[in-house]
Amino acid sequence: MPYDDQKIEDALLALITVVSNRETGHFWKNYDFDLMNTLYEKGYITQPRSRKKSAHLTLEGQEKGLALAARLFGKDDN
C-alpha cells in the first residue's frame, strides 16, 4: 500500500515533540534515518548525522510539532 510521505513526516514530528524534553527539545533519534534527514532539511531538528544518540527540535520544529500533536493526538473535548 502506498503511503503519503508528508503525513508520515507530520506524524513523526508530532511524535518527537510529544516525547521530547519540553524545555530543551532534546529527544532520542532512533527513528528512520531518511525521515530524520528530511526533518533536518526542513529545519525542524538539529543535524541527525552525528555520533550522539540524540538530537534537538528547533524552535520552528517545536511550534509545528505541538500543532501537529494537538491535531493528531489531542483528545476531543466531548
C-alpha positions in Angstrom: 0.0 0.0 0.0 1.4 3.4 -0.9 1.7 6.0 1.9 1.6 9.7 1.9 5.2 10.8 2.8 4.0 14.2 4.1 1.6 12.6 6.6 4.3 10.3 7.8 6.7 13.2 8.3 4.0 15.1 10.1 3.3 12.2 12.4 7.0 11.7 13.2 7.4 15.4 14.0 4.4 15.3 16.2 5.6 12.1 18.0 9.1 13.5 18.5 7.5 16.7 20.0 5.3 14.7 22.4 8.2 12.6 23.7 10.9 15.3 23.7 12.1 17.3 26.7 9.7 20.3 26.8 12.4 22.8 27.9 15.3 21.8 25.7 13.6 19.9 22.7 16.1 17.0 23.4 14.9 13.6 22.0 16.5 10.2 21.2 16.9 9.8 17.5 16.1 6.2 17.0 13.8 6.8 14.0 14.1 6.1 10.3 17.2 8.0 9.1 15.7 9.1 5.8 12.7 10.7 7.7 15.1 12.3 10.3 17.1 13.7 7.4 14.0 15.2 5.8 13.0 16.9 9.1 16.5 18.3 9.4 16.4 19.6 5.8 13.2 21.3 6.6 14.7 23.0 9.6 12.7 21.2 12.3 15.5 19.3 14.0 19.3 19.6 14.5 21.7 17.6 12.4 20.9 13.9 12.9 24.2 12.8 11.4 26.4 12.6 14.4 27.7 10.1 16.9 25.3 11.3 19.5 22.2 9.2 20.1 20.1 12.3 20.4 19.2 15.5 18.6 17.1 18.6 19.4 14.0 20.2 17.9 14.5 23.7 16.6 12.1 26.4 17.7 10.2 26.1 14.4 10.1 22.3 14.9 8.7 22.6 18.4 6.0 25.0 17.2 4.9 22.9 14.2 5.2 19.7 16.2 3.0 21.0 19.0 0.3 22.0 16.5 0.5 18.6 14.7 0.5 16.7 18.0 -2.7 18.6 19.1 -4.3 17.8 15.8 -3.2 14.1 15.5 -3.2 13.0 19.2 -5.3 15.5 21.1 -8.3 14.3 23.0 -11.8 15.6 22.0 -13.4 17.9 24.5 -16.7 15.9 24.2 
